[in-house]
Amino acid sequence: MIGYRCYVLDVEDHIVQAHDLDCTDDPHAVSAAEDLLARDPYHRSAEVWRATRRVKKLERGAAMGLRTARRMERSQKSPASPA
């Protein structure tokens, strides 16, 4: 596992929360950060970092859209319950 950090930002891009992420690669870390941001009702953006390299900046709209898309994809794969 590689150590990543997710910094949740306020409207002025100041860090208000920091989360350690143990992930295998950049896409996995971004996905974990998207889930964190999507569950946070108060903040609109976050950044994912690996040491001194910024991996990606996330905005609430993109994170919420991705989470909703994943939920819809999972519900379509699960068998429908009988009526």
VENZI-V455386 format. One record per residue. N is the residue number from 1. SS is DSSP state (helix for helix, strand for strand, loop for the rest). Layout:
((N	SS) (N	SS))
This chain:
((1	loop) (2	strand) (3	strand) (4	strand) (5	strand) (6	strand) (7	strand) (8	strand) (9	strand) (10	loop) (11	loop) (12	loop) (13	loop) (14	loop) (15	strand) (16	strand) (17	strand) (18	strand) (19	strand) (20	strand) (21	strand) (22	strand) (23	strand) (24	loop) (25	loop) (26	helix) (27	helix) (28	helix) (29	helix) (30	helix) (31	helix) (32	helix) (33	helix) (34	helix) (35	helix) (36	helix) (37	helix) (38	helix) (39	helix) (40	loop) (41	loop) (42	loop) (43	loop) (44	loop) (45	strand) (46	strand) (47	strand) (48	strand) (49	strand) (50	strand) (51	loop) (52	loop) (53	strand) (54	strand) (55	strand) (56	strand) (57	strand) (58	strand) (59	strand) (60	helix) (61	helix) (62	helix) (63	helix) (64	helix) (65	helix) (66	helix) (67	helix) (68	helix) (69	helix) (70	helix) (71	helix) (72	helix) (73	helix) (74	helix) (75	helix) (76	helix) (77	helix) (78	loop) (79	loop) (80	loop) (81	loop) (82	loop) (83	loop))
